[in-house]
């Protein structure tokens, strides 16, 4: 299983999990579940997060470098 880059991207931006809801509209617990691959975001959520971080969804998912 590929490891997504959500935690890496969040930390590289200096964001805490507490800041994620205001920045993305995704609740802290939901985003944490996404980071830990406990739950899988829908495609539109991957796209929203990729746009927020300025990367492609495939990069964020861990499918490309």
C-alpha positions as CSV (number, residue, x, y, z in Angstrom):
1,X,0.0,0.0,0.0
2,X,1.3,3.4,-0.9
3,X,1.7,5.9,1.9
4,X,-0.1,9.2,1.2
5,X,1.7,12.5,1.7
6,X,-0.9,14.3,3.8
7,X,1.1,14.5,7.0
8,X,4.3,15.4,5.1
9,X,2.6,18.2,3.3
10,X,0.8,19.5,6.4
11,X,4.0,19.6,8.4
12,X,6.0,21.2,5.5
13,X,3.5,24.1,5.6
14,X,3.9,24.4,9.4
15,X,0.3,23.5,10.0
16,X,-1.1,21.6,13.0
17,X,-4.1,19.3,12.9
18,X,-6.0,22.0,14.8
19,X,-5.4,24.5,12.0
20,X,-6.6,22.1,9.2
21,X,-10.4,22.8,9.6
22,X,-10.0,26.5,9.0
23,X,-7.5,26.0,6.1
24,X,-9.4,23.2,4.3
25,X,-12.9,22.8,5.7
26,X,-12.1,19.2,6.7
27,X,-12.5,18.4,10.4
28,X,-9.5,17.6,12.5
29,X,-10.5,14.0,13.2
30,X,-11.4,13.3,9.6
31,X,-8.1,14.7,8.3
32,X,-6.2,12.7,10.9
33,X,-8.0,9.6,9.7
34,X,-6.9,10.4,6.1
35,X,-3.3,11.0,7.2
36,X,-3.2,7.6,9.0
37,X,-5.1,5.8,6.1
38,X,-7.8,4.8,8.5
39,X,-10.4,6.2,6.0
40,X,-10.0,7.0,2.4
41,X,-11.1,10.4,1.0
42,X,-13.4,10.6,-2.0
43,X,-11.8,11.8,-5.2
44,X,-13.2,15.3,-4.8
45,X,-11.6,15.5,-1.4
46,X,-8.2,14.4,-2.8
47,X,-8.6,17.1,-5.4
48,X,-9.5,19.8,-2.9
49,X,-6.5,18.9,-0.7
50,X,-4.2,18.7,-3.7
51,X,-5.3,22.2,-4.8
52,X,-4.8,23.5,-1.2
53,X,-1.2,22.2,-1.2
54,X,-0.5,23.1,-4.8
55,X,0.3,19.6,-5.9
56,X,-1.5,16.9,-8.1
57,X,-3.8,14.4,-6.5
58,X,-1.6,11.6,-7.7
59,X,1.4,13.2,-5.9
60,X,-0.6,13.6,-2.7
61,X,-1.9,10.0,-2.8
62,X,1.7,8.8,-3.3
63,X,1.4,7.5,-6.8
64,X,4.0,9.8,-8.3
65,X,7.0,11.8,-7.3
